[in-house]
Amino acid sequence: MKNATSNNGSLSSGMDEIIRTYENVDPEHKKDAISPDANILESMLRMGYKTGIDSQKEKTKKEIKQLLEALEQHCKILNIIIRDMREGVVVVNHAGDCILFNVAAQEILGPQITELSASEWLEHFTIRLPDRRKYFKPGDLPLQKALEGDHTRGVKMYVKSPDFPVGLHIKMNASPLHDSEGYIIGAIAIFTDLTDQKKADDALKQALERQQKMMNDQFLMLDAKVKERTAALQKANAALAESERKYRILVDNALVGIFKTRLNGEILYINKPVAYMYGANNVEEVYRIKSFLMYKNPDDRKRYIEKLLQHGKVDSFEFEILTKYGETKTVVVSATLTGDIISGVLVDVTQRKQTEALLERANTKLNQKNHQITQSIEYAKNIQESILPEVEDIKKAFSDAFILYMPRDIVSGDFYWYFKDPKENCLYLAAVDCTGHGVPGAFMSMLGHELMEHIIIEKGIAQPREILTELDRSVIKILKQKKTTSVVQDGMNMTLCRLDQDRHQLTVASSRQTLFMIRDKNLIEFKSSTSNIGGHFAEGTKGFTQETIDIREGDQFYLSSDGYVDQFGGPRDKKFLKKRFVELLLKVHEKPASTQQFFIRQTIENWKGVRPQTDDILVMGFKI
């Protein structure tokens, strides 16, 4: 307070002195000696204006101080942000010397980065392209290009140094810094360590390659079994065809044994084929023996004679004979009895019996192989069903829900997928239709399930449109469908729903499938993208869209593969079609989910009748 009083006193004394000096000036000379500003100054001084100016200066200083303090606070916040950034930040001046860096930059590239200029990076670091083969040219380094005025974005590089000899994968953005007149005064680089991500991607790629190899091996094994079965069938059919050919030649050329004997076995007549059956070169050689001596089993002759005596004739009686060389032959006789004379024909069916035995053995092997293949596919069904989500978990997540899952064969190309994200309080539900059915479709469904797990759960991609885009990219990459020589052009169609329970919103994206919603007895259809996931494509032609709606209690949603509407049946053997499906949903939607499932299944079974199922069928319904 003392200092303030003294200052005010001095100010007052100075002002009084100026006023007194002015008053002592000769009035005649005031006009000449004092400028008009002096008159104003006199008035200002008398009004204490000078004190006001000093007060204004003090106020200005205070505002400047406040601005500096605010600026300092902003700088602290900026430093905290830069310090806590996961990305490395390096700022260099126009000479390339490092003038600013954060902790992340030192952790990624090592402490010596602060001592290096932009031009010295290549001397300290070994910098290569991401493939680790080609080196970066000095002029291509992002910071060096930024000092020359170029902006670089997303430059990936592989970096090694004495601090980290194993090497890092990083991605860098760099831009020049300009002063107010546009001159380059330095550059800034922001970079991210991609090493862990690269390792994860490589691990995923290896896992998928192993999975693909396993599926390929299984496919080759099944293919080999199918080929083996086909070859056996072809061999058996060829043997049967050859037997039939020989049999036709025998009949066409009267190669049928014709004979006449007495009941006591005396041979009265035979033709050459009978002699040949016995192994003789001529009929005279056979005449010298009794016919019953040719029977391998004497009981066969007894039964043959008994039938003749009982019925007067015998049709196609089969027995075995012995040739003169002791060989066994199978013959079939048809004969009539007149008095004690037996007349008939004798056919050698040895070749046919051998063929039948061969066919029987082949069929036995084929049945065994078929049983083994069926068992393998049954086991594959258990594996496939084990990865499907529990239906009870899905039912608990909604007010009411059902899943109608009807594979056409033992295993299915359709599958359903469910995931509850506790962090975001969101539910994911998908109906997926893979190319084909049976074993090929099941392979694709296993691949699709694993990719969904990886994209949504592991990578954390949340939006349905982005999930479908990433799934499409992954299928094309894994199956190498970009190659013009690729013969694998399989893919999948799907509807994916994301239910945000906090915002009461549902977001849907679909590929060649339709989501139906029933609200207040009105059915709303959400159109889908016409693009497939995977398969044939042209660059730039694919695009997946999504739609978000506000939901309310009582809304019902239905997802379905095309197997239901494509089922043939009815009185004219036509497809069921979407129109009938929509009418069915409107008819049953007010019933409990279990009842809806029963009616939907019963309807398609009645439509199908005795016809085979056309495709895998999947229909899902849930109520908010």
C-alpha positions, 0 to 999 in steps of 0.5 A: 500500500505504501508503494502504491501511495508514493507512486500516486503522489509522484504522479499527482505532483508531476501533473500539478507541475505541468499544469502550473507551467502551462498557467505561467505562460504569457497569454499572448504566447500561449497560442504560439508556444502551445500546440492545439494538442497542448490544450487537449493535454491540459484538459486530459491532465485536469480530468486525470486521463493520465491515471486512466492510461496507466490503469489501462496499461496495467489491464493490458499486461494482465490480459497478456499474462492470462493469455500466456498462462492459457497458452502455456496450459495448452502447450502442457495439454499438447505435450501430454497428448503427444507424450501419451500417444501410441504413435511415435511423433518426431519433429525436425527443423529445416536442417533435419535436426530433431527438435521434438519427440515423444516417448513412443518415438523413443520406444519404437525407434530407440533413444538415439533417434533424438541425436539423428538428423533426417539424412542420417537415418539411413546410416543408423537404421537399415531401412527396407521395403516391407518385403525385406528385400529392397532397400529404401532410397535416401530420397524416398524417406518420408522425413527427407521428402517432407523437408523437400515439401512433399506429403507422404501417407501410409508409407510402410517400411522394415527397420533394423538398428543395433537397438533392435536387431530383430527388426520392426515393421512401421507405417509412417506419415510425414508432412512439411512445416511452413512459417506464415510466409510459406517457407519450409521450417521443418517437418513432422513425422507420425509413425506406428509400430505394426510389428505385433499386427504383422505377426498376428496377420502372419499367424492368422495366415499360417493358421488359415493355410493349415486349415485350408491344407487340412480341408484340401487333404480331406477333400483329396481323401474323399475324392480318392475314395469316390474315384476308387468306388467309381473305378470298382463300379466301372470294373464290375459293370465292364465284367457284367457287360462282358458276361452279357456279351458272351451270353448273347453270343452263346444264345445267338449261335445256338451254343445251348446244350440239347440233350435226351436221356432216360431216367436211369441216366442213359444218354440218348442224344447230346449236341456239341455244346454239351460235349464241350461242357463236359470237356470232351472234344466230341459227342462220341466221347460223352456217349460212353458214360452215364449222365449221372456220373457228371453230377458233382453232388449226387443229391442234386440228381435226386432232387432233379428227378423228384421234381420231374416225377412230381411236376413232369417238368423242371424250369431252370434247375441249377447244379454243378457238374464235373468235367473229365478233367475234374473241373467244376462247372455250373449249369442250368437245366430246363426239361420235360419228362415223357414216359421215362425220356427226359428232354431238355436244354442245358446252359453253362452259366459258370462264367455268369456265376463267376461274374455274379460272385465278382460283382457280389464281392465288389458290391461288398467292398463298395458297401464297406467303402460307402459305410466308411465314407458315410461314417466320416461324413457323420463325424464331420457333421458332429464337428460342424454342429459343435461350432454352431452356437447354442440355440438356447443362448439365442433364445435367452437373448431375445423375447422369443426366437426359433431356428429352423435348420434343415441340411439337405445332406448329412452336412450343410452349407448353411450355418447360423452365427451368434455373438454377444459383445458384453463391452458394447452391449451388442448382439450379432446374429447372422444367417449364412448360405455357402456355395453348394451343399453337402461336403463342399458346402460344409468346408465353406461353412467352416471357413466362413465361421472361422472368418466371422470369429476372427473379424468380429471377435478378434479384430473388433470390427463392429459395423455389419457393412465393414464386416461383410467387406472384410469377409469378402476380402478374406475369402478372395485372399484365402481361396486365391480367387484373384488369380485368373487360373483359380478354379475355386470361385466359391463364396457365400451369401448372408444377412448380418444383424447388429442389435445395439441394446443401449441405443435400441437400434438394429443395423443390418447388412446383407449379401443377396439375402433379405431381412423381413421385419413385422411391426403392427402386422405390417411386413417391411422388407430390407433390400440387400446388396447384389454382390456375393461374398467371394467368388467371381468379381470385377475390381470396383464392382462390389459394394455392401451397404447397411441400414440402421433402424430404431426398434421397439418392443414387439418387433419381429425379424426373420432371416432366411437362406434361399433354400426355403423359397427355392424348394420344388413341390406343390401340384405343379412341381414349382418353387415355393417362392418369396411371395408364399413365404411372406404370406406364411410369415404374416399368418404365423407371426403372432404365434409363439416362436416354437409354434411358428417353427412347427408351422414353417417346417410343416408347410415346406414338408407338405409342399415338398411331398415325396420330392427330394429336398432341393437345398439346405434350409435355414430360417431364423426368427426373433422378437424384440 
